[in-house]
Amino acid sequence: MEVTVSKPACVGAGQCALVAEDLFDQDDDGIVIMLKSEIGPADEAAARRAAALCPSHAIKLAE
């Protein structure tokens, strides 16, 4: 699975960091930061949940 984030689209809601803290964090301005460049099978469910909860759809998933 490939996960990409659009920093310009991010509104800083922080849902990604709350539900997938091993994958996402926020910078000092509240904008999403990806913590892992490779998303393995063990992280797929968390990545899907983070993408689903993102109010600005800044997190994109590709199989």
C-alpha positions in Angstrom: 0.0 0.0 0.0 1.2 3.5 -0.9 0.2 6.4 1.3 0.7 10.0 0.3 -0.2 13.2 2.1 -1.0 16.6 0.7 0.3 19.2 3.1 -1.5 22.1 1.3 -4.8 20.2 1.8 -4.2 19.5 5.5 -6.4 21.5 7.8 -4.6 20.3 11.0 -7.5 18.4 12.5 -5.1 15.8 13.9 -7.3 12.8 13.4 -4.5 11.0 11.6 -2.1 11.4 14.5 -4.7 10.3 17.0 -5.7 7.1 15.3 -2.4 6.1 13.7 0.3 7.6 15.9 3.0 5.3 14.5 2.3 6.6 10.9 1.4 10.3 11.3 2.3 13.3 13.4 1.8 17.0 13.1 4.4 19.8 12.8 4.4 22.9 14.9 1.7 24.4 12.7 -0.5 21.3 13.0 0.2 20.0 9.5 0.5 16.3 8.9 3.9 14.6 8.8 4.3 11.0 7.6 6.5 9.1 10.0 7.0 6.0 7.9 7.7 5.9 4.2 6.8 2.2 3.9 3.3 1.0 5.0 3.4 -2.7 5.7 0.4 -5.0 6.2 0.5 -4.4 10.0 -0.1 -0.7 9.4 -2.7 -0.9 6.7 -5.8 -0.8 8.9 -4.5 2.3 10.8 -3.7 4.0 7.5 -7.2 3.3 6.1 -8.8 4.6 9.3 -6.7 7.8 9.3 -7.5 8.4 5.6 -11.2 7.8 6.3 -11.3 10.3 9.2 -9.3 13.0 7.5 -11.8 15.9 7.0 -9.8 17.5 4.2 -9.0 14.2 2.4 -5.3 15.1 2.6 -4.3 11.4 3.0 -4.5 9.3 -0.1 -4.2 5.5 -0.3 -3.1 3.4 -3.4 -3.1 -0.3 -3.5 
